[in-house]
Amino acid sequence: MNNDPETSGKTHPQPKDFVQDDFFEKGHWWLKIRQVLFNLVFLAVLVVPIVILFNSLSSGRLISSFHYWTYSEWL
């Protein structure tokens, strides 16, 4: 007789540790440092252009250290 859960009508057994992530385990410091640094760099890549856009669209300069785009209109 076959005791396979597929054919016996029983539910599938759930694995004890379904997802494993080295980031949350003890140790793996190089992985944690590398992933945090990459996340900070990509966050800056996302945030800096948005800040420049809002800085350029606002009536005054919000942040003086960021680039401020202006143009002169031809009349």
N, C-alpha and C positions, 0 to 999 in steps of 0.2 A: 504494500500500500504506500502511496506517495504522500508525504507530509508537507508538500510544497504549499505555502500560503495561497498561491495563485489558484490552485485546484481544490483546496480543502474548504474554501469559503471563509477562512479566517482573515482578519485584518492584517495588513502588512506590519511587521515589527518596525518600530521607530528606532533609528540609531541613537545612541546615547549622546554623542557629540556630532551633531549634524553639520555645523559650520565651525571651521577652525580658522582663526586669524592670528598670525604671529605678532601683530601689532599689540594686542592686548595680553599676550603671554608675558611671563617674566623674562627678562633679558631682551635680546634683539634690539639693543640700543641704537645701532647704526641704522636699522630700518625705521625706527621711530624718529630719529633726528632727520633722516632723509625725507620722509613723508611730510613731516611738519614744515621743513624748509620749502619743499615743492608747493605745499598748500599756501604758504605765505607769498611765494613768488606769483603764483597764479591768481591769488586774491588781489595782489597789487596790479597785475595785468588787467584785471577786471575793473578795479576801483579807480585807478588813475585816469583813464580816458573819460569815465563818467564825471569825475570831479572837474576835469578840464572842460568838459561840455557845459556843466552847470555854471562854472566860473565864467565862461565866455557868454552864456545866455543871460546871466544876471545883469542887473543895471549897474552894480558896483562890483568891485573885485572881492570875491569871497576869500580867496587864499592868494596872497601876493606871490608866493613862491612858485605857483603853477603858471603855465603859459596862458596868456590871454590873447585870443584871436580878435582882431579888429579889421575892418575894411572901410575904405572910403567909398561913398556912393558917388557915381558920376551924374551930374545934373546937367 
